[in-house]
Amino acid sequence: EAGSEDIDILPNGLAFISSGLKYPGLKSFAPDKPGEIFLMDLKEDNPRAVELRISRGFDLASFNPHGISTYVD
């Protein structure tokens, strides 16, 4: 809704998208909302971003993703 900060696309067409960057001097469309990671399957006919659930115990309130990268083993 407010745009993404970064995206990393795997060879199989799965895209991981970081969103919710808060940075001094940068307008935030949702200043009280924590950051998020979305997954999108670009091989689907109508791809849509789905928010990934982050494990319990993670400090979600301070999650402020800046960039994203993946490692394929």
N, C-alpha and C positions, 0 to 999 in steps of 0.2 A: 504494500500500500504506500509506503514512504520511500521505497527504493532500496537497492542493495548496496553494500559497500564493496564486495568482491565476489567472484565466482570462480570455481575450479571444476572443470569438466573431465570426467574419467573417460578412458577409451570406449567403455561400454555405453556411453551416452548419459550416465547419471551426472547431474550437476549439483554441487553443493554451493549454497549461496549464504553469505553472511550479511546480516542486516542489523541496524540499530546502533551504528557508531555515533558516539557523542564526543565531540571535540570542541574545545573553546573556540568561539568565533564561528562555528559551523551551525547553521540553523538545524534544530532537531524537530521533526514533525510529531514525535511522541516522547517528550523528555522524561516522562515517568515510567515508560515501558522499558523492560530490560531487552538486551540484544537477543537475536534469534539466529538459528541456522535452519535453512530450508533445503529440501531435496526435490529435484525435478528430473523426471525421466524424459530426456529430449527425444527418445525414440517413440514415444506415445503419439497417437494421432492428435490429441489435444493436451499437450503437456501443461501441468499446473504445479505450482510450488506448494509443497506440503511441509508444514512446520515439524521439525524433528523434536521429539520429547527429550529433554536433558535429564540425566540421572538425578535422583534425590541426593541431597548432601552437597550438591554443587551450589556455589554462591551465585544464584541466578540474578539477584538484585544488582550486583555489580558487573554482570556480564556485559562487556563492551567490545564486541569483536571488531578487529581492524585487520582485514586480510583473512585469507584462508588458503590452505594448501593441503594436498592429500599425498599419501604414500601408498603405492601399489607394490605389494610383495609378490 
